[in-house]
Amino acid sequence: MTTALLPLAYGYIRDDLLDGRSPGTSEDKLRDTARSLGYELGTVFHEPEPQNATLPPAFADLVQECRRAAAHTVITVQGHMSHMPVCRMVLLSILDVRADATVHEVSV
């Protein structure tokens, strides 16, 4: 008997927005959400506090990894893309255009 591999998704968390919650708890929520959507969660990219309205480094790494692995799904905590110095719409567009990825936001 063989089991089918689930498609890969990646996670994204802004550590400065966790409000005292453990990063592990948020990762568990992302993992559970990925499974419920039919994905296997790969790496969760953790972003430190943003600086200078530049493209956040962990976000840039996320885009590159999505492209490398041909993964087209990102799961993040609600608000972790919208509270950035760079407009949420721009971040979502970068993921769409550069990695053909869609974003699912979850509440923790």
Biopython code that builds the backbone (N, CA, C, O; Angstrom):
import numpy as np
from Bio.PDB.StructureBuilder import StructureBuilder

atoms = [
    (1, "MET", "N", (0.838, -1.170, 0.000)),
    (1, "MET", "CA", (0.000, 0.000, 0.000)),
    (1, "MET", "C", (0.892, 1.246, 0.000)),
    (1, "MET", "O", (1.853, 1.321, 0.766)),
    (2, "THR", "N", (0.576, 2.216, -0.853)),
    (2, "THR", "CA", (1.332, 3.464, -0.896)),
    (2, "THR", "C", (0.442, 4.610, -0.429)),
    (2, "THR", "O", (-0.781, 4.567, -0.559)),
    (3, "THR", "N", (1.073, 5.610, 0.103)),
    (3, "THR", "CA", (0.319, 6.795, 0.520)),
    (3, "THR", "C", (0.744, 7.961, -0.347)),
    (3, "THR", "O", (1.922, 8.109, -0.674)),
    (4, "ALA", "N", (-0.205, 8.773, -0.711)),
    (4, "ALA", "CA", (0.081, 9.933, -1.544)),
    (4, "ALA", "C", (0.716, 11.031, -0.704)),
    (4, "ALA", "O", (0.339, 11.254, 0.447)),
    (5, "LEU", "N", (1.671, 11.701, -1.292)),
    (5, "LEU", "CA", (2.285, 12.844, -0.621)),
    (5, "LEU", "C", (1.384, 14.057, -0.772)),
    (5, "LEU", "O", (0.815, 14.301, -1.835)),
    (6, "LEU", "N", (1.266, 14.801, 0.297)),
    (6, "LEU", "CA", (0.478, 16.031, 0.249)),
    (6, "LEU", "C", (1.304, 17.135, -0.391)),
    (6, "LEU", "O", (2.528, 17.134, -0.263)),
    (7, "PRO", "N", (0.656, 18.090, -1.086)),
    (7, "PRO", "CA", (1.406, 19.229, -1.620)),
    (7, "PRO", "C", (1.991, 20.048, -0.471)),
    (7, "PRO", "O", (1.463, 20.056, 0.641)),
    (8, "LEU", "N", (3.067, 20.720, -0.760)),
    (8, "LEU", "CA", (3.819, 21.469, 0.238)),
    (8, "LEU", "C", (3.299, 22.898, 0.382)),
    (8, "LEU", "O", (2.984, 23.562, -0.605)),
    (9, "ALA", "N", (3.217, 23.353, 1.623)),
    (9, "ALA", "CA", (2.899, 24.750, 1.943)),
    (9, "ALA", "C", (3.969, 25.247, 2.898)),
    (9, "ALA", "O", (4.598, 24.454, 3.597)),
    (10, "TYR", "N", (4.176, 26.548, 2.932)),
    (10, "TYR", "CA", (5.123, 27.157, 3.856)),
    (10, "TYR", "C", (4.390, 28.093, 4.795)),
    (10, "TYR", "O", (3.308, 28.587, 4.478)),
    (11, "GLY", "N", (4.984, 28.333, 5.948)),
    (11, "GLY", "CA", (4.398, 29.218, 6.933)),
    (11, "GLY", "C", (5.181, 30.514, 7.062)),
    (11, "GLY", "O", (6.358, 30.587, 6.707)),
    (12, "TYR", "N", (4.511, 31.530, 7.574)),
    (12, "TYR", "CA", (5.142, 32.844, 7.779)),
    (12, "TYR", "C", (4.589, 33.452, 9.055)),
    (12, "TYR", "O", (3.375, 33.578, 9.215)),
    (13, "ILE", "N", (5.492, 33.833, 9.978)),
    (13, "ILE", "CA", (5.094, 34.412, 11.258)),
    (13, "ILE", "C", (5.971, 35.621, 11.560)),
    (13, "ILE", "O", (7.194, 35.566, 11.430)),
    (14, "ARG", "N", (5.328, 36.709, 11.966)),
    (14, "ARG", "CA", (6.041, 37.882, 12.483)),
    (14, "ARG", "C", (6.181, 37.695, 13.990)),
    (14, "ARG", "O", (5.191, 37.785, 14.716)),
    (15, "ASP", "N", (7.385, 37.438, 14.466)),
    (15, "ASP", "CA", (7.614, 37.171, 15.889)),
    (15, "ASP", "C", (7.195, 38.338, 16.776)),
    (15, "ASP", "O", (6.752, 38.121, 17.904)),
    (16, "ASP", "N", (7.328, 39.579, 16.285)),
    (16, "ASP", "CA", (6.985, 40.734, 17.113)),
    (16, "ASP", "C", (5.473, 40.905, 17.296)),
    (16, "ASP", "O", (5.047, 41.715, 18.119)),
    (17, "LEU", "N", (4.662, 40.163, 16.550)),
    (17, "LEU", "CA", (3.205, 40.264, 16.663)),
    (17, "LEU", "C", (2.577, 39.097, 17.422)),
    (17, "LEU", "O", (1.353, 38.960, 17.429)),
    (18, "LEU", "N", (3.378, 38.266, 18.052)),
    (18, "LEU", "CA", (2.848, 37.096, 18.750)),
    (18, "LEU", "C", (2.228, 37.426, 20.101)),
    (18, "LEU", "O", (1.583, 36.563, 20.695)),
    (19, "ASP", "N", (2.400, 38.634, 20.602)),
    (19, "ASP", "CA", (1.775, 39.066, 21.863)),
    (19, "ASP", "C", (2.015, 38.097, 23.013)),
    (19, "ASP", "O", (1.084, 37.733, 23.730)),
    (20, "GLY", "N", (3.253, 37.685, 23.183)),
    (20, "GLY", "CA", (3.597, 36.822, 24.303)),
    (20, "GLY", "C", (3.296, 35.350, 24.087)),
    (20, "GLY", "O", (3.667, 34.519, 24.916)),
    (21, "ARG", "N", (2.630, 35.009, 22.984)),
    (21, "ARG", "CA", (2.373, 33.596, 22.688)),
    (21, "ARG", "C", (3.666, 32.928, 22.243)),
    (21, "ARG", "O", (4.559, 33.575, 21.696)),
    (22, "SER", "N", (3.749, 31.672, 22.478)),
    (22, "SER", "CA", (4.894, 30.878, 22.052)),
    (22, "SER", "C", (4.883, 30.721, 20.532)),
    (22, "SER", "O", (3.834, 30.443, 19.951)),
    (23, "PRO", "N", (6.041, 30.895, 19.878)),
    (23, "PRO", "CA", (6.083, 30.643, 18.436)),
    (23, "PRO", "C", (5.645, 29.219, 18.093)),
    (23, "PRO", "O", (5.071, 28.985, 17.029)),
    (24, "GLY", "N", (5.913, 28.269, 18.991)),
    (24, "GLY", "CA", (5.515, 26.883, 18.764)),
    (24, "GLY", "C", (4.010, 26.716, 18.673)),
    (24, "GLY", "O", (3.524, 25.925, 17.865)),
    (25, "THR", "N", (3.263, 27.451, 19.493)),
    (25, "THR", "CA", (1.802, 27.389, 19.459)),
    (25, "THR", "C", (1.281, 27.880, 18.113)),
    (25, "THR", "O", (0.377, 27.280, 17.532)),
    (26, "SER", "N", (1.853, 28.969, 17.623)),
    (26, "SER", "CA", (1.436, 29.503, 16.325)),
    (26, "SER", "C", (1.809, 28.547, 15.203)),
    (26, "SER", "O", (1.042, 28.362, 14.258)),
    (27, "GLU", "N", (2.977, 27.945, 15.304)),
    (27, "GLU", "CA", (3.383, 26.971, 14.290)),
    (27, "GLU", "C", (2.442, 25.768, 14.285)),
    (27, "GLU", "O", (2.086, 25.258, 13.223)),
    (28, "ASP", "N", (2.042, 25.318, 15.469)),
    (28, "ASP", "CA", (1.101, 24.196, 15.552)),
    (28, "ASP", "C", (-0.207, 24.546, 14.857)),
    (28, "ASP", "O", (-0.777, 23.714, 14.151)),
    (29, "LYS", "N", (-0.687, 25.775, 15.053)),
    (29, "LYS", "CA", (-1.930, 26.221, 14.406)),
    (29, "LYS", "C", (-1.765, 26.233, 12.886)),
    (29, "LYS", "O", (-2.666, 25.816, 12.158)),
    (30, "LEU", "N", (-0.605, 26.714, 12.408)),
    (30, "LEU", "CA", (-0.353, 26.718, 10.967)),
    (30, "LEU", "C", (-0.309, 25.288, 10.429)),
    (30, "LEU", "O", (-0.847, 25.003, 9.359)),
    (31, "ARG", "N", (0.333, 24.395, 11.176)),
    (31, "ARG", "CA", (0.441, 22.987, 10.762)),
    (31, "ARG", "C", (-0.945, 22.333, 10.689)),
    (31, "ARG", "O", (-1.257, 21.628, 9.730)),
    (32, "ASP", "N", (-1.769, 22.577, 11.714)),
    (32, "ASP", "CA", (-3.135, 22.030, 11.715)),
    (32, "ASP", "C", (-3.949, 22.571, 10.539)),
    (32, "ASP", "O", (-4.690, 21.831, 9.891)),
    (33, "THR", "N", (-3.801, 23.867, 10.274)),
    (33, "THR", "CA", (-4.521, 24.480, 9.159)),
    (33, "THR", "C", (-4.057, 23.896, 7.834)),
    (33, "THR", "O", (-4.872, 23.602, 6.959)),
    (34, "ALA", "N", (-2.752, 23.727, 7.686)),
    (34, "ALA", "CA", (-2.222, 23.143, 6.455)),
    (34, "ALA", "C", (-2.817, 21.765, 6.218)),
    (34, "ALA", "O", (-3.243, 21.454, 5.106)),
    (35, "ARG", "N", (-2.847, 20.945, 7.248)),
    (35, "ARG", "CA", (-3.405, 19.589, 7.120)),
    (35, "ARG", "C", (-4.891, 19.647, 6.740)),
    (35, "ARG", "O", (-5.354, 18.882, 5.894)),
    (36, "SER", "N", (-5.625, 20.558, 7.372)),
    (36, "SER", "CA", (-7.062, 20.642, 7.075)),
    (36, "SER", "C", (-7.315, 21.115, 5.645)),
    (36, "SER", "O", (-8.364, 20.830, 5.068)),
    (37, "LEU", "N", (-6.354, 21.836, 5.078)),
    (37, "LEU", "CA", (-6.481, 22.296, 3.685)),
    (37, "LEU", "C", (-5.887, 21.306, 2.688)),
    (37, "LEU", "O", (-5.953, 21.519, 1.477)),
    (38, "GLY", "N", (-5.298, 20.206, 3.209)),
    (38, "GLY", "CA", (-4.727, 19.189, 2.323)),
    (38, "GLY", "C", (-3.276, 19.414, 1.965)),
    (38, "GLY", "O", (-2.823, 18.956, 0.916)),
    (39, "TYR", "N", (-2.527, 20.118, 2.824)),
    (39, "TYR", "CA", (-1.115, 20.405, 2.585)),
    (39, "TYR", "C", (-0.252, 19.855, 3.706)),
    (39, "TYR", "O", (-0.725, 19.602, 4.814)),
    (40, "GLU", "N", (1.008, 19.678, 3.397)),
    (40, "GLU", "CA", (2.020, 19.378, 4.401)),
    (40, "GLU", "C", (2.793, 20.671, 4.628)),
    (40, "GLU", "O", (3.295, 21.266, 3.674)),
    (41, "LEU", "N", (2.893, 21.113, 5.886)),
    (41, "LEU", "CA", (3.602, 22.355, 6.183)),
    (41, "LEU", "C", (5.099, 22.099, 6.235)),
    (41, "LEU", "O", (5.569, 21.245, 6.988)),
    (42, "GLY", "N", (5.835, 22.838, 5.438)),
    (42, "GLY", "CA", (7.294, 22.756, 5.447)),
    (42, "GLY", "C", (7.842, 23.757, 6.457)),
    (42, "GLY", "O", (7.338, 23.850, 7.576)),
    (43, "THR", "N", (8.839, 24.482, 6.080)),
    (43, "THR", "CA", (9.473, 25.478, 6.930)),
    (43, "THR", "C", (8.503, 26.603, 7.274)),
    (43, "THR", "O", (7.715, 27.038, 6.434)),
    (44, "VAL", "N", (8.572, 27.063, 8.511)),
    (44, "VAL", "CA", (7.856, 28.272, 8.915)),
    (44, "VAL", "C", (8.905, 29.368, 9.006)),
    (44, "VAL", "O", (9.842, 29.273, 9.798)),
    (45, "PHE", "N", (8.749, 30.399, 8.201)),
    (45, "PHE", "CA", (9.694, 31.507, 8.178)),
    (45, "PHE", "C", (9.303, 32.499, 9.264)),
    (45, "PHE", "O", (8.160, 32.954, 9.316)),
    (46, "HIS", "N", (10.254, 32.831, 10.132)),
    (46, "HIS", "CA", (10.019, 33.758, 11.238)),
    (46, "HIS", "C", (10.678, 35.090, 10.916)),
    (46, "HIS", "O", (11.873, 35.160, 10.627)),
    (47, "GLU", "N", (9.871, 36.144, 10.974)),
    (47, "GLU", "CA", (10.347, 37.504, 10.688)),
    (47, "GLU", "C", (10.545, 38.239, 11.997)),
    (47, "GLU", "O", (9.624, 38.316, 12.810)),
    (48, "PRO", "N", (11.749, 38.789, 12.216)),
    (48, "PRO", "CA", (11.925, 39.656, 13.387)),
    (48, "PRO", "C", (11.230, 40.989, 13.137)),
    (48, "PRO", "O", (10.627, 41.192, 12.084)),
    (49, "GLU", "N", (11.314, 41.874, 14.083)),
    (49, "GLU", "CA", (10.688, 43.190, 13.932)),
    (49, "GLU", "C", (11.155, 43.859, 12.651)),
    (49, "GLU", "O", (12.355, 43.917, 12.384)),
    (50, "PRO", "N", (10.207, 44.372, 11.843)),
    (50, "PRO", "CA", (10.584, 44.992, 10.565)),
    (50, "PRO", "C", (11.390, 46.271, 10.766)),
    (50, "PRO", "O", (11.300, 46.941, 11.795)),
    (51, "GLN", "N", (12.182, 46.581, 9.740)),
    (51, "GLN", "CA", (13.039, 47.752, 9.790)),
    (51, "GLN", "C", (12.934, 48.525, 8.484)),
    (51, "GLN", "O", (12.886, 47.927, 7.409)),
    (52, "ASN", "N", (12.899, 49.814, 8.567)),
    (52, "ASN", "CA", (13.093, 50.732, 7.441)),
    (52, "ASN", "C", (12.191, 50.586, 6.222)),
    (52, "ASN", "O", (12.578, 51.037, 5.144)),
    (53, "ALA", "N", (11.032, 49.993, 6.329)),
    (53, "ALA", "CA", (10.104, 49.897, 5.198)),
    (53, "ALA", "C", (10.722, 49.202, 3.992)),
    (53, "ALA", "O", (10.351, 49.486, 2.853)),
    (54, "THR", "N", (11.659, 48.295, 4.235)),
    (54, "THR", "CA", (12.218, 47.494, 3.151)),
    (54, "THR", "C", (11.486, 46.160, 3.100)),
    (54, "THR", "O", (10.746, 45.814, 4.021)),
    (55, "LEU", "N", (11.694, 45.426, 2.037)),
    (55, "LEU", "CA", (11.095, 44.102, 1.952)),
    (55, "LEU", "C", (11.699, 43.243, 3.059)),
    (55, "LEU", "O", (12.918, 43.077, 3.110)),
    (56, "PRO", "N", (10.876, 42.699, 3.937)),
    (56, "PRO", "CA", (11.391, 41.926, 5.070)),
    (56, "PRO", "C", (12.223, 40.732, 4.604)),
    (56, "PRO", "O", (11.808, 40.011, 3.697)),
    (57, "PRO", "N", (13.394, 40.512, 5.212)),
    (57, "PRO", "CA", (14.304, 39.460, 4.748)),
    (57, "PRO", "C", (13.704, 38.053, 4.780)),
    (57, "PRO", "O", (13.885, 37.299, 3.824)),
    (58, "ALA", "N", (12.997, 37.676, 5.845)),
    (58, "ALA", "CA", (12.417, 36.327, 5.898)),
    (58, "ALA", "C", (11.317, 36.183, 4.842)),
    (58, "ALA", "O", (11.111, 35.091, 4.311)),
    (59, "PHE", "N", (10.610, 37.277, 4.535)),
    (59, "PHE", "CA", (9.604, 37.240, 3.482)),
    (59, "PHE", "C", (10.275, 36.977, 2.132)),
    (59, "PHE", "O", (9.782, 36.174, 1.341)),
    (60, "ALA", "N", (11.390, 37.647, 1.870)),
    (60, "ALA", "CA", (12.131, 37.420, 0.623)),
    (60, "ALA", "C", (12.607, 35.968, 0.544)),
    (60, "ALA", "O", (12.555, 35.355, -0.523)),
    (61, "ASP", "N", (13.069, 35.420, 1.668)),
    (61, "ASP", "CA", (13.483, 34.007, 1.704)),
    (61, "ASP", "C", (12.298, 33.087, 1.427)),
    (61, "ASP", "O", (12.436, 32.083, 0.728)),
    (62, "LEU", "N", (11.135, 33.429, 1.975)),
    (62, "LEU", "CA", (9.914, 32.656, 1.745)),
    (62, "LEU", "C", (9.577, 32.608, 0.258)),
    (62, "LEU", "O", (9.273, 31.541, -0.275)),
    (63, "VAL", "N", (9.628, 33.745, -0.408)),
    (63, "VAL", "CA", (9.317, 33.802, -1.841)),
    (63, "VAL", "C", (10.295, 32.917, -2.620)),
    (63, "VAL", "O", (9.885, 32.155, -3.495)),
    (64, "GLN", "N", (11.572, 33.021, -2.301)),
    (64, "GLN", "CA", (12.589, 32.213, -2.987)),
    (64, "GLN", "C", (12.341, 30.726, -2.777)),
    (64, "GLN", "O", (12.451, 29.940, -3.718)),
    (65, "GLU", "N", (12.008, 30.333, -1.549)),
    (65, "GLU", "CA", (11.778, 28.918, -1.252)),
    (65, "GLU", "C", (10.520, 28.403, -1.947)),
    (65, "GLU", "O", (10.498, 27.270, -2.428)),
    (66, "CYS", "N", (9.491, 29.214, -2.002)),
    (66, "CYS", "CA", (8.279, 28.816, -2.734)),
    (66, "CYS", "C", (8.611, 28.562, -4.207)),
    (66, "CYS", "O", (8.128, 27.602, -4.807)),
    (67, "ARG", "N", (9.426, 29.421, -4.766)),
    (67, "ARG", "CA", (9.817, 29.254, -6.175)),
    (67, "ARG", "C", (10.674, 28.006, -6.355)),
    (67, "ARG", "O", (10.460, 27.233, -7.289)),
    (68, "ARG", "N", (11.644, 27.810, -5.463)),
    (68, "ARG", "CA", (12.557, 26.676, -5.572)),
    (68, "ARG", "C", (11.801, 25.350, -5.487)),
    (68, "ARG", "O", (12.057, 24.428, -6.261)),
    (69, "ALA", "N", (10.869, 25.268, -4.538)),
    (69, "ALA", "CA", (10.146, 24.020, -4.290)),
    (69, "ALA", "C", (8.855, 23.902, -5.101)),
    (69, "ALA", "O", (8.149, 22.899, -5.005)),
    (70, "ALA", "N", (8.550, 24.918, -5.893)),
    (70, "ALA", "CA", (7.287, 24.954, -6.643)),
    (70, "ALA", "C", (6.100, 24.765, -5.704)),
    (70, "ALA", "O", (5.138, 24.068, -6.030)),
    (71, "ALA", "N", (6.182, 25.394, -4.537)),
    (71, "ALA", "CA", (5.086, 25.371, -3.560)),
    (71, "ALA", "C", (4.253, 26.621, -3.781)),
    (71, "ALA", "O", (4.796, 27.719, -3.901)),
    (72, "HIS", "N", (2.949, 26.462, -3.834)),
    (72, "HIS", "CA", (2.091, 27.583, -4.208)),
    (72, "HIS", "C", (1.135, 28.017, -3.111)),
    (72, "HIS", "O", (0.133, 28.679, -3.381)),
    (73, "THR", "N", (1.441, 27.646, -1.873)),
    (73, "THR", "CA", (0.571, 28.005, -0.760)),
    (73, "THR", "C", (1.401, 28.482, 0.425)),
    (73, "THR", "O", (2.396, 27.863, 0.800)),
    (74, "VAL", "N", (0.968, 29.599, 1.004)),
    (74, "VAL", "CA", (1.580, 30.145, 2.216)),
    (74, "VAL", "C", (0.479, 30.275, 3.254)),
    (74, "VAL", "O", (-0.614, 30.762, 2.964)),
    (75, "ILE", "N", (0.782, 29.833, 4.470)),
    (75, "ILE", "CA", (-0.177, 29.940, 5.564)),
    (75, "ILE", "C", (0.451, 30.834, 6.627)),
    (75, "ILE", "O", (1.588, 30.616, 7.046)),
    (76, "THR", "N", (-0.296, 31.833, 7.053)),
    (76, "THR", "CA", (0.229, 32.791, 8.016)),
    (76, "THR", "C", (-0.840, 33.118, 9.056)),
    (76, "THR", "O", (-2.021, 32.820, 8.875)),
    (77, "VAL", "N", (-0.405, 33.725, 10.121)),
    (77, "VAL", "CA", (-1.319, 34.179, 11.162)),
    (77, "VAL", "C", (-1.983, 35.469, 10.678)),
    (77, "VAL", "O", (-1.331, 36.330, 10.088)),
    (78, "GLN", "N", (-3.261, 35.591, 10.930)),
    (78, "GLN", "CA", (-4.015, 36.770, 10.489)),
    (78, "GLN", "C", (-3.345, 38.044, 11.003)),
    (78, "GLN", "O", (-3.039, 38.163, 12.190)),
    (79, "GLY", "N", (-3.123, 38.986, 10.101)),
    (79, "GLY", "CA", (-2.517, 40.263, 10.444)),
    (79, "GLY", "C", (-1.014, 40.303, 10.302)),
    (79, "GLY", "O", (-0.423, 41.380, 10.382)),
    (80, "HIS", "N", (-0.373, 39.163, 10.095)),
    (80, "HIS", "CA", (1.082, 39.150, 10.038)),
    (80, "HIS", "C", (1.632, 39.666, 8.710)),
    (80, "HIS", "O", (2.835, 39.900, 8.601)),
    (81, "MET", "N", (0.809, 39.844, 7.731)),
    (81, "MET", "CA", (1.244, 40.516, 6.504)),
    (81, "MET", "C", (0.685, 41.920, 6.414)),
    (81, "MET", "O", (1.244, 42.766, 5.716)),
    (82, "SER", "N", (-0.403, 42.180, 7.107)),
    (82, "SER", "CA", (-1.030, 43.488, 6.968)),
    (82, "SER", "C", (-0.460, 44.548, 7.903)),
    (82, "SER", "O", (-0.738, 45.731, 7.704)),
    (83, "HIS", "N", (0.306, 44.186, 8.891)),
    (83, "HIS", "CA", (0.895, 45.160, 9.811)),
    (83, "HIS", "C", (2.349, 45.463, 9.473)),
    (83, "HIS", "O", (3.145, 45.764, 10.363)),
    (84, "MET", "N", (2.691, 45.387, 8.222)),
    (84, "MET", "CA", (4.067, 45.620, 7.800)),
    (84, "MET", "C", (4.216, 47.024, 7.239)),
    (84, "MET", "O", (3.247, 47.619, 6.766)),
    (85, "PRO", "N", (5.444, 47.554, 7.295)),
    (85, "PRO", "CA", (5.683, 48.848, 6.674)),
    (85, "PRO", "C", (5.387, 48.832, 5.173)),
    (85, "PRO", "O", (4.982, 49.845, 4.602)),
    (86, "VAL", "N", (5.591, 47.694, 4.551)),
    (86, "VAL", "CA", (5.270, 47.557, 3.138)),
    (86, "VAL", "C", (3.811, 47.130, 3.053)),
    (86, "VAL", "O", (3.374, 46.260, 3.805)),
    (87, "CYS", "N", (3.077, 47.718, 2.168)),
    (87, "CYS", "CA", (1.642, 47.459, 2.036)),
    (87, "CYS", "C", (1.347, 45.971, 1.818)),
    (87, "CYS", "O", (2.033, 45.294, 1.052)),
    (88, "ARG", "N", (0.314, 45.480, 2.506)),
    (88, "ARG", "CA", (-0.107, 44.076, 2.393)),
    (88, "ARG", "C", (-0.363, 43.685, 0.940)),
    (88, "ARG", "O", (-0.003, 42.589, 0.512)),
    (89, "MET", "N", (-0.982, 44.582, 0.193)),
    (89, "MET", "CA", (-1.286, 44.295, -1.199)),
    (89, "MET", "C", (-0.007, 44.032, -2.002)),
    (89, "MET", "O", (0.010, 43.166, -2.877)),
    (90, "VAL", "N", (1.042, 44.766, -1.711)),
    (90, "VAL", "CA", (2.312, 44.574, -2.409)),
    (90, "VAL", "C", (2.888, 43.196, -2.069)),
    (90, "VAL", "O", (3.360, 42.484, -2.955)),
    (91, "LEU", "N", (2.848, 42.820, -0.784)),
    (91, "LEU", "CA", (3.381, 41.523, -0.377)),
    (91, "LEU", "C", (2.627, 40.381, -1.040)),
    (91, "LEU", "O", (3.234, 39.425, -1.525)),
    (92, "LEU", "N", (1.299, 40.483, -1.060)),
    (92, "LEU", "CA", (0.509, 39.446, -1.706)),
    (92, "LEU", "C", (0.788, 39.392, -3.207)),
    (92, "LEU", "O", (0.825, 38.310, -3.793)),
    (93, "SER", "N", (0.981, 40.543, -3.822)),
    (93, "SER", "CA", (1.296, 40.588, -5.252)),
    (93, "SER", "C", (2.655, 39.954, -5.539)),
    (93, "SER", "O", (2.813, 39.244, -6.532)),
    (94, "ILE", "N", (3.628, 40.207, -4.677)),
    (94, "ILE", "CA", (4.953, 39.604, -4.859)),
    (94, "ILE", "C", (4.847, 38.084, -4.799)),
    (94, "ILE", "O", (5.422, 37.384, -5.633)),
    (95, "LEU", "N", (4.112, 37.575, -3.813)),
    (95, "LEU", "CA", (3.939, 36.125, -3.723)),
    (95, "LEU", "C", (3.222, 35.570, -4.953)),
    (95, "LEU", "O", (3.571, 34.501, -5.454)),
    (96, "ASP", "N", (2.236, 36.293, -5.425)),
    (96, "ASP", "CA", (1.481, 35.843, -6.601)),
    (96, "ASP", "C", (2.346, 35.855, -7.856)),
    (96, "ASP", "O", (2.417, 34.856, -8.572)),
    (97, "VAL", "N", (2.998, 36.969, -8.123)),
    (97, "VAL", "CA", (3.757, 37.130, -9.365)),
    (97, "VAL", "C", (5.059, 36.323, -9.341)),
    (97, "VAL", "O", (5.395, 35.662, -10.323)),
    (98, "ARG", "N", (5.779, 36.374, -8.241)),
    (98, "ARG", "CA", (7.090, 35.716, -8.171)),
    (98, "ARG", "C", (7.021, 34.216, -7.889)),
    (98, "ARG", "O", (7.889, 33.464, -8.331)),
    (99, "ALA", "N", (5.995, 33.776, -7.158)),
    (99, "ALA", "CA", (5.954, 32.368, -6.746)),
    (99, "ALA", "C", (4.635, 31.690, -7.094)),
    (99, "ALA", "O", (4.452, 30.512, -6.787)),
    (100, "ASP", "N", (3.720, 32.407, -7.726)),
    (100, "ASP", "CA", (2.400, 31.853, -8.045)),
    (100, "ASP", "C", (1.768, 31.241, -6.799)),
    (100, "ASP", "O", (1.162, 30.171, -6.855)),
    (101, "ALA", "N", (1.921, 31.946, -5.662)),
    (101, "ALA", "CA", (1.451, 31.423, -4.376)),
    (101, "ALA", "C", (0.246, 32.214, -3.869)),
    (101, "ALA", "O", (0.144, 33.424, -4.071)),
    (102, "THR", "N", (-0.650, 31.508, -3.216)),
    (102, "THR", "CA", (-1.785, 32.121, -2.546)),
    (102, "THR", "C", (-1.547, 32.061, -1.038)),
    (102, "THR", "O", (-0.775, 31.237, -0.549)),
    (103, "VAL", "N", (-2.218, 32.942, -0.319)),
    (103, "VAL", "CA", (-2.025, 33.056, 1.127)),
    (103, "VAL", "C", (-3.325, 32.709, 1.843)),
    (103, "VAL", "O", (-4.404, 33.168, 1.467)),
    (104, "HIS", "N", (-3.198, 31.890, 2.878)),
    (104, "HIS", "CA", (-4.301, 31.577, 3.775)),
    (104, "HIS", "C", (-3.933, 32.140, 5.134)),
    (104, "HIS", "O", (-2.870, 31.827, 5.669)),
    (105, "GLU", "N", (-4.803, 32.969, 5.698)),
    (105, "GLU", "CA", (-4.559, 33.547, 7.024)),
    (105, "GLU", "C", (-5.436, 32.857, 8.047)),
    (105, "GLU", "O", (-6.617, 32.614, 7.802)),
    (106, "VAL", "N", (-4.846, 32.538, 9.214)),
    (106, "VAL", "CA", (-5.582, 31.856, 10.281)),
    (106, "VAL", "C", (-5.511, 32.673, 11.568)),
    (106, "VAL", "O", (-4.558, 33.420, 11.790)),
    (107, "SER", "N", (-6.523, 32.524, 12.405)),
    (107, "SER", "CA", (-6.534, 33.160, 13.725)),
    (107, "SER", "C", (-5.902, 32.201, 14.720)),
    (107, "SER", "O", (-6.078, 30.986, 14.633)),
    (108, "VAL", "N", (-5.165, 32.766, 15.665)),
    (108, "VAL", "CA", (-4.607, 31.930, 16.752)),
    (108, "VAL", "C", (-5.180, 32.350, 18.079)),
    (108, "VAL", "O", (-4.837, 31.771, 19.110)),
]
sb = StructureBuilder()
sb.init_structure("model")
sb.init_model(0)
sb.init_chain("A")
sb.init_seg("    ")
for serial, (resi, resn, name, xyz) in enumerate(atoms, 1):
    if name == "N":
        sb.init_residue(resn, " ", resi, " ")
    sb.init_atom(name, np.array(xyz, "f"), 0.0, 1.0, " ", f" {name:<3s}", serial, name[0])
structure = sb.get_structure()
